[in-house]
Amino acid sequence: MNEVIAVIIPAYNEEKRIVETLLALKKVKSISQIYVIDDGSTDATVEKVLKIDDIILIASKENKGKGHALKLGVDEAINTSDIIVFADADLKESAEEVTELINPIINDKADVTIAKFPPPIKKGGFGLVKKLAKYGVYLYTGVILDTTLSGQRAFKKEVLQNTSFDYEGYGIELGMTIDILNQGYMIKEIHVNMFHNESQRNIKGFLHRGKQFVHILKVLTRRTSKSLKYGRT
């Protein structure tokens, strides 16, 4: 039986990179359908996507965050898919590497796979955000993962059917990871040769990392509050 595989791409102002990403994904024969969820882009992202055949586009007028965009995509794809892949819009030609995430799912080696990128060419931050996320996963699951914040993931359908998307912005990957592990699903980190638009050591980069830090801290604070309420960690 051939698995029906869908790819969901949340996008916000990615006019410079999304076309190459989509064309790369269209080369992957195992992918059945590609969904682009535009999260209120103010550039030409939507127009660029519309020019590519066989892409399902869902466009929001407002920017509501990555978690909301992913939920829209999952709601659209879940009933007709066996495996769902999340991929960022800025992967360009390296998006073909999603096959490395899909194969372990098909072969029942994991319930979820997460892409582990090569080390960045240039350091874009101080690593504080990644360390906080990694510590958070270990604190609440006892599992050590290096790829907690990676947006490139593949899932068995049933995992997403039992997963909450009620996390703000950049906190979605962390929140989902903790929930999935606590439900007993197996996550496997996969080395890939992907690359994306790296945050730089400039004002824009620091603002991005700062926003990530806040969203991740909110996820962990909420988790701590629940643990204290029910008397567990």
C-alpha positions, 0 to 999 in steps of 0.5 A, a space after each residue: 500500500 502506497 502512503 499518501 504523503 502531504 507537505 505543509 509549508 507555513 509562509 510569511 513574506 517568503 517571496 525570495 525563497 518559496 518558489 525554489 522550495 516548492 519546485 524542489 518539493 515537486 521533484 520528490 515523487 513520493 509526495 502526494 500533495 503540497 499545501 502552502 499556508 500563507 500567514 498574512 504576507 505583505 509581499 508577493 508570496 501569494 502571487 508567486 505560489 499561485 503561479 506554480 501548478 498543483 499547490 493548494 494555497 490557503 491564505 490568511 489576511 492576518 498574521 496569526 503565527 506559525 502555530 495557527 498556520 500549521 493547524 490550518 494546514 493539518 486540518 486541511 490535509 489530515 483526512 486524506 493523508 497517512 504521513 504529514 511533513 512540515 517544511 519551512 518556506 526558505 529551504 530552497 533546493 535543499 527541500 528535496 532532503 525531506 525524503 530523509 525524514 519520510 523514509 523512517 516513517 514509512 519503514 516504521 522506524 519512528 513516529 516522528 522525525 526531526 531534521 538535524 541540520 549541519 552546523 551553521 556557516 555563520 553564528 547567528 546568535 548566542 545559543 541561549 534559545 536552543 539551550 532553553 528549548 533543549 532544557 525544557 524538553 529534558 525537564 518535562 520528558 527526560 529525553 535529550 534532543 538537539 533539534 527541538 526548534 527544527 521546523 522540518 518534521 514528518 509525522 504519522 497521521 495519528 500523532 497529529 490527530 492527538 497533538 495540540 497546536 495551541 502554542 504561540 508563534 515560535 513556541 509551537 515546535 517546543 510545545 508539540 515535542 513535549 506533548 508528543 514525547 509524553 504521549 509515548 511516541 518515538 521521535 528520531 533525529 535525522 541528519 540532513 543536508 538542508 539549509 535555510 535563511 540563517 539569522 545574522 548577528 544584527 538587529 533583525 537577527 537579535 529581535 528574531 531570537 528575542 521573540 523566539 525566547 519569549 515564546 519558548 519561555 511562555 510554553 515552559 511557564 505554562 507547562 510549569 503552571 500545569 505541573 504545579 496545579 496537578 502536583 507533577 513535573 
